[in-house]
Amino acid sequence: LVKIDDYGEDDRLVLLDFGAVRSFEVELLEAGKSLIKASVQHDYESVKQVLVEIGFFKPGVPEKTIKEFADLCFLAIEPFAATQTHKASEPTFYDEEGLYHWSGSHLADRVLRKASYSAFSKHFCLPPKDFMFISRKFVGAFTLMCVLDAKTSGKSLVGKYISDMNKA
């Protein structure tokens, strides 16, 4: 839906998706927030703790399997992480102003490829249904950002919602 201002000064793109409106348990939202914060900060131990708490892995899972899934979390949060978290050898999708270029990053494709690899692990457990619903919404939002050819300062977008973000 495009909302056109009569004076042409405040035209807006408005997206309404009432199928996505629902409530979630506070515990799941807090776990999601912790996972995002730990992923932005590339804090492997905290990511691991949250993944175990929300039931992604059964006890006794090899560390390598958890590490691979944590790497998926780090990848998925790429547009919101500080640019310095990327190794010099990795491609960067940030410009000189620190804006993330969504369409050039092919992030949704890279995340889906990595996620499908993890899903075939014999150690992978089906995540909580609500968590998968939220993940699906992220993929849709990522795709929209690519279609719009958006360039954003992701860290500043999420920083106000996650305390201690400046440590990332």
C-alpha positions in Angstrom: 0.0 0.0 0.0 1.4 3.4 -0.9 0.0 6.3 1.1 0.3 9.5 -1.0 0.4 12.8 0.8 -1.8 15.4 -0.9 1.1 17.8 -0.8 3.6 15.3 -2.1 5.9 15.9 0.9 5.2 12.8 3.0 4.5 9.9 0.7 4.9 6.6 2.5 5.2 2.9 1.8 2.9 1.2 4.3 2.9 -2.6 4.7 0.1 -4.3 6.5 0.3 -8.0 7.2 -2.4 -8.9 9.7 -1.6 -12.6 9.3 1.7 -11.9 11.1 0.0 -10.3 14.1 0.1 -12.5 17.2 1.4 -12.6 20.7 4.2 -14.7 22.1 5.2 -15.9 25.5 7.5 -13.4 27.3 10.1 -16.2 27.8 10.4 -16.8 24.1 10.7 -13.1 23.4 13.4 -12.7 26.0 15.3 -15.7 24.6 15.0 -14.2 21.1 16.3 -10.9 22.4 19.2 -12.6 24.1 20.0 -14.6 21.0 20.0 -11.4 18.9 22.2 -9.5 21.3 24.7 -12.4 21.6 24.7 -12.8 17.8 25.3 -9.1 17.2 28.2 -9.2 19.7 29.5 -12.5 18.3 29.4 -14.0 21.8 29.5 -17.7 21.1 29.0 -18.9 24.7 25.9 -16.8 25.1 24.5 -17.9 21.7 25.1 -21.5 22.7 23.4 -21.1 26.1 20.3 -19.6 24.5 20.1 -22.3 21.8 20.3 -25.0 24.4 17.7 -23.3 26.7 15.2 -23.0 23.9 15.6 -26.6 22.8 17.5 -26.4 19.6 19.9 -29.2 20.7 19.6 -32.3 22.9 22.2 -32.9 25.7 25.5 -34.3 24.4 25.5 -32.5 21.0 29.0 -32.2 19.6 30.5 -28.8 20.1 31.1 -28.6 16.3 27.4 -28.8 15.6 26.5 -26.0 18.0 29.4 -23.9 16.6 28.0 -24.4 13.0 24.6 -23.2 14.1 26.1 -20.3 16.1 27.8 -19.3 12.9 24.4 -19.3 11.2 23.2 -16.9 13.9 26.2 -14.6 13.3 25.4 -14.7 9.6 21.7 -14.0 10.0 22.5 -10.9 12.1 25.1 -9.6 9.7 23.2 -6.4 8.7 23.0 -5.4 12.4 26.5 -6.2 13.5 29.3 -3.8 13.7 31.4 -3.9 10.6 34.6 -4.6 12.6 33.2 -8.1 13.5 33.9 -9.2 9.9 37.4 -10.6 9.2 39.4 -8.8 6.6 39.3 -11.9 4.4 35.4 -12.0 4.3 33.5 -9.9 1.8 31.8 -6.9 3.3 28.4 -5.5 2.2 28.9 -2.1 4.0 29.8 1.1 2.2 32.2 3.7 3.5 29.3 5.3 5.5 28.7 2.0 7.3 25.4 1.3 5.5 24.6 -2.3 4.8 23.6 -3.0 1.1 20.8 -5.6 1.4 20.4 -6.5 -2.3 24.1 -7.0 -3.0 24.5 -9.2 0.1 22.3 -12.1 -1.0 21.9 -12.6 2.7 18.6 -14.5 2.5 20.1 -17.0 0.1 23.3 -17.4 2.2 21.3 -17.9 5.4 18.9 -20.4 3.8 21.8 -22.5 2.4 23.6 -22.6 5.7 20.3 -23.3 7.6 19.4 -26.2 5.3 22.9 -27.7 6.0 22.3 -27.5 9.7 18.8 -28.9 9.5 20.2 -32.1 8.1 22.4 -32.7 11.1 21.4 -35.8 13.1 21.8 -33.6 16.2 19.3 -30.9 15.1 16.0 -30.8 17.0 13.0 -29.2 15.7 12.9 -25.7 17.3 9.9 -24.4 19.1 7.0 -23.7 16.7 6.8 -20.0 17.7 10.5 -19.5 17.2 10.1 -20.9 13.6 7.2 -18.5 13.0 9.4 -15.5 14.0 12.3 -16.8 11.9 10.0 -17.0 8.9 9.0 -13.3 9.4 12.7 -12.4 9.4 13.3 -14.1 6.1 10.3 -12.2 4.6 11.7 -8.9 6.0 15.2 -9.7 4.6 13.7 -10.4 1.2 11.7 -7.1 1.3 14.9 -5.1 2.2 16.6 -6.7 -0.9 13.7 -5.9 -3.2 13.7 -2.3 -2.0 17.5 -2.2 -2.5 17.7 -0.8 1.0 20.9 0.5 2.5 20.6 0.7 6.3 22.6 1.4 9.4 21.5 -1.8 11.1 23.5 -1.3 14.3 21.8 2.0 15.0 18.4 0.4 14.3 18.7 -2.4 16.9 21.0 -0.6 19.3 18.2 1.3 20.9 16.4 -2.0 21.7 19.3 -4.0 23.0 21.2 -2.7 26.0 25.0 -2.7 25.9 24.9 -2.7 22.1 27.8 -0.3 22.0 30.0 -3.2 23.2 29.5 -5.0 19.8 
